[in-house]
């Protein structure tokens, strides 16, 4: 009976460990998805800003108001991205090129070198 109790306790302990690791992996995935989503929105706003600027010069119109609004939206998104990056943890610095990478990255986003864990 003691062997069964040890087995049950060991199984519970292992299940708790697996649950903690799964939760950490899920949190990392959510943080990565949040940063990626914000980055996409920033690129979309830059594209929209470029179009407004092009049309302003092409049509000889004043779209300064639209440009200021888009710049404000970009700045807010950049602030959100910085907050999401800080929330997700300390950056990993690539030992080869010095690039700052996200804490959950295994490889450098600039040079592709493997990052230490």
C-alpha positions in Angstrom: 0.0 0.0 0.0 2.9 2.4 0.7 4.2 1.9 -2.8 0.8 2.9 -4.2 0.7 6.0 -2.0 4.2 7.0 -3.2 3.2 6.4 -6.8 0.1 8.5 -6.4 2.1 11.3 -4.7 4.8 11.1 -7.4 2.2 11.2 -10.1 0.5 14.3 -8.5 3.9 16.0 -8.2 4.7 15.3 -11.8 1.3 16.5 -12.9 1.8 19.8 -11.0 5.2 20.2 -12.6 3.8 19.6 -16.1 0.9 22.0 -15.4 3.4 24.8 -14.3 5.5 24.3 -17.5 2.4 24.3 -19.7 1.1 27.5 -18.1 4.5 29.2 -18.6 4.6 28.1 -22.2 1.1 29.4 -22.7 2.0 32.7 -21.1 5.1 33.0 -23.4 2.9 32.2 -26.4 0.4 34.8 -25.5 3.1 37.5 -24.9 4.7 36.6 -28.3 1.3 36.8 -30.1 0.5 40.2 -28.4 3.8 41.7 -29.5 3.4 40.3 -33.0 -0.1 41.7 -33.2 1.0 45.2 -32.1 3.9 45.1 -34.6 1.5 44.3 -37.4 -0.7 47.2 -36.5 2.3 49.5 -36.4 3.3 48.4 -39.9 -0.3 48.9 -41.2 -0.3 52.4 -39.8 3.0 53.2 -41.4 1.6 52.0 -44.7 -1.5 54.1 -44.3 0.7 57.1 -43.4 2.7 56.6 -46.5 -0.4 56.4 -48.7 -1.7 59.6 -47.2 1.6 61.4 -47.7 1.8 60.1 -51.3 -1.8 61.2 -52.1 -1.2 64.6 -50.5 1.7 65.3 -52.8 0.1 63.6 -55.8 -3.2 65.5 -55.5 -1.7 68.7 -54.0 -4.0 68.6 -51.0 -3.3 69.2 -47.3 -3.8 66.1 -45.3 -1.8 67.2 -42.3 -4.6 66.4 -39.9 -4.8 62.8 -41.1 -1.0 62.5 -40.9 -0.9 63.9 -37.3 -3.7 61.4 -36.3 -1.8 58.5 -37.8 1.5 59.6 -36.2 -0.3 59.7 -32.8 -1.8 56.2 -33.4 1.7 54.9 -34.3 3.2 56.5 -31.1 0.5 54.9 -29.0 1.1 51.5 -30.6 4.8 51.8 -30.0 4.2 52.6 -26.4 2.0 49.5 -26.2 4.7 47.4 -27.8 7.4 48.7 -25.3 5.0 47.9 -22.4 4.4 44.4 -23.8 8.2 43.8 -24.2 8.9 45.0 -20.7 6.1 42.8 -19.4 7.4 39.7 -21.2 10.8 39.9 -19.4 14.4 40.8 -19.9 15.9 40.8 -23.4 18.5 38.3 -24.5 21.5 39.9 -26.1 23.1 38.1 -29.0 26.8 37.3 -28.1 27.8 37.6 -31.8 26.0 40.7 -33.1 24.7 42.4 -29.9 21.1 42.4 -31.1 18.4 42.6 -28.4 16.0 39.6 -28.7 12.9 38.5 -26.9 13.4 36.4 -23.8 11.6 33.4 -25.4 13.8 33.5 -28.6 16.2 30.6 -29.2 17.9 32.2 -32.1 18.9 35.8 -32.8 16.4 37.6 -35.0 19.2 39.6 -36.7 22.1 37.1 -37.4 20.4 33.7 -36.6 23.0 32.7 -34.0 21.8 30.4 -31.2 21.1 32.3 -28.0 22.1 30.9 -24.6 19.3 29.8 -22.4 
